[in-house]
Structures are given as C-alpha cells and as structure tokens.
Amino acid sequence: MVEIFGGPYFFSCLVTCFPSHQGREHCFILTCQECEFV
C-alpha cells in the first residue's frame, strides 16, 4: 500500500515516488490494475 500525495486514501498499485521540495513524497501511478481504495 502506498499513500498518494499525503491523502487519506491508499492504493494497491505500482507507483513511482520522489521526494518533493516540501519534504513529502510525490507518487505517480505507473500501473493500476484492480486498484482499490481501502
């Protein structure tokens, strides 16, 4: 599970992340098959 943009939702997806200048990671979904909010 990866937290996306510091939000309350979690995704079961393949993502790539990098640290932002604000000190939190920004994540982008690479593939999202059968992705679900949990």
C-alpha positions in Angstrom: 0.0 0.0 0.0 1.3 3.4 -0.9 0.0 6.7 0.3 -0.6 9.1 -2.6 0.0 12.8 -2.1 -0.4 12.6 1.7 -4.1 11.9 1.4 -6.4 9.6 3.3 -6.7 7.0 0.5 -4.5 4.0 -0.1 -4.0 2.3 -3.4 -2.8 -1.2 -4.3 -0.9 -0.1 -7.3 2.6 0.1 -8.7 3.8 3.7 -8.3 7.0 5.7 -8.6 7.8 8.2 -5.9 10.3 11.0 -5.5 10.8 13.5 -2.6 9.4 16.9 -3.2 10.9 20.2 -2.1 8.2 20.3 0.7 9.7 17.2 2.3 7.0 14.7 1.4 7.0 12.2 -1.4 5.0 12.7 -4.6 3.9 9.5 -6.2 2.7 8.7 -9.7 0.8 5.6 -10.7 2.6 3.5 -13.3 0.1 0.7 -13.5 -3.2 0.4 -11.7 -4.8 -3.0 -12.4 -7.6 -3.9 -9.9 -6.7 -0.8 -7.9 -8.9 -0.3 -4.9 -9.5 2.2 -2.2 -9.2 0.5 1.2 
